[in-house]
């Protein structure tokens, strides 16, 4: 009988504590999961390319797009033609993290309020971390500030990761250029 009275007196309180603890443990587990999923936002900086950046830009582009170019066109990546393009004055922006380059983008703006994004390449060590989407969001903001109403990109049809990325940003396929290029556009601004 003494056990019965003890149980009656303690049952309500321990049950309440257990529920509270379960809720607290569950809340802690959820918070920990959120912390694990949340990656720290890494500061990026952007600056115009300099002549000293050209070797890095060429090497990064060749390593990321050389095989795709060769498969699409049956020719090696055109190093000299690419260097002439980036040295032509086309806006080319180096993306940096903690003062070190991690990628770049380049574009041309036409008289029809259209920006052709010639390239956006991120070092593989920084891909799939959201940096590409952040870079494209910044590029879109800058384009709107410059009066651009349409963004345009060309992607080789054998470049599945770039096709998926481009579509995830809301670009729509609008034309094809033989033999293997898909033209995408996205309306921006008002």
Secondary structure by P-SEA (a helix, b strand, c coil): caaaaaaaacaaaaaaaaaaaaaaaaaaaaaaaaaaacccbbbbbbbcccccaaaaaaaaaaaacaaaaaaacccccaaaaaaaaaacccbbbbbbcccccccccccccccccccccccccccccccccaaaaaaaaaaaaaaaaacccbbbbbbbccaaaaaaaaaaaccccccccccbbbbbbbbccc
